[in-house]
Amino acid sequence: MVFLHGIGSSGSMWKAVAGKQLDANIIIIDLLGFGQSPAPAWARYDARLQARAVSFTLTKLGITRPVIVVGHSMGALVAVEFATKYPRRVESLILCSPPFYRKGNTLSPRPMRPESMLIKLYTAVQSNPLQFAKLTAFATKYKLVNDGFNVTSENIDTYIAALEGMILNQTSFDDALRLEVSTHIIRGSLDPFVIAGNLKLLKSQNPYISITTVVAGHEIRGLFLRAISKKLDSVVAPPI
């Protein structure tokens, strides 16, 4: 199993999940620009670059067999890109809180369309990075985000670059439509960053996709954590 974290976080966010998978071989990766991985100034931090880095990391570790990729939020988008570019390296995908947005919806004249509202939020973050860094410090202090989340004035530029390259300019929805690998999506019914209608559309058009909905938000805790652990248990030891 290969675990990919969300934006602004690091591989340490997966400790509570990975610790329950005692019978699995686990690799937890810090994506470029986050955690202990390098943050090259030239990087665009888009899905293509991150997927290429994941492939390089697995090759360097001598991993040649197909892997189960588990991604949260931004990490879910990287997982889709990885499966698209390197299909022979993927056994299955588990996508947690994937922020799939459809191209064109953000340009709709309808101001209340979900994509339009979220893009306005993300654009506000781009325009006020230092204020956002202060807000994340508050969220971290009161444990409103996953363990491992760390956005400060020192690394906010990397966060903004990833937000633009991975979220705002994504092709992940269209790529997910074409996936030909078992893909299970887990989402929280209270998640403000995930558009349920987009997930339902993916499921209706791609027979490889299934969805589990839990009463939870965007972060992996409580019922969300249980749902992931249950799914991973079924993957490691599928029912007879």
Beta strands, then each sheet from edge to edge (+ up, - down):
strand 1: 2-4
strand 2: 27-29
strand 3: 67-72
strand 4: 90-96
strand 5: 182-188
strand 6: 209-214
sheet 1: 2+ 1+ 3+ 4+ 5+ 6+
end
